[in-house]
Amino acid sequence: MKNQLDMVLEELRIAMNQKSSLESCIKAADNHILQEQLQAECAENKELQERIKALEQQLSSGTIVKESSSPQQDALDEYTKELKKKAQYQAFEYFSSTFLEVEP
């Protein structure tokens, strides 16, 4: 009877270790996928920041004539605002995931 109980306990320990090992592998794979997504978002963020800088330089140099009544300028201003918001959001996501991520 004790021998059977010991065998059952050992089987349970083995199953628990296998489950723990599988969970670790899944977490590692998830982290890898998240890292790839983060790198892609960082690259996109960099592109957006460069585009914003170029638009701001064009605006300040007079290449883009700012007219408050121009629908094209309004659309450009709105686009620039959206790019800034997206860049800020992605920067926030990057820093929060980088500094708040818990390693397994």
C-alpha positions, 0 to 999 in steps of 0.5 A: 500500500505504501509502495503504491502511494509512493509510486502515485506521488512520484508520478504526480511529481513527474507530471507537475515537473513536466507541466512546469517545464511546458509552461516555461517553454510557452512563456519563453515562446510568448516572450520571443513573439512579444520581443519581435512585435516590440522591435517592429513597433520600435522600427515603426515608431522611429519612422514616424518620429523621422516623418514628424521631424521632416514635416516640422522642418518643412513647416518651419522652413516655409516649404509648407505654407501654413494657412488656417483656412486650407483644407490640405493644411488642416489635414496635414496638421491632423496627420502630424498630430496623429503621428505624434500620438502614435509615436508617444503611445508606442514609446510608452508601450516600449518603456512599460513592457521593457521596464515592467516585464517580468522574466520567468 
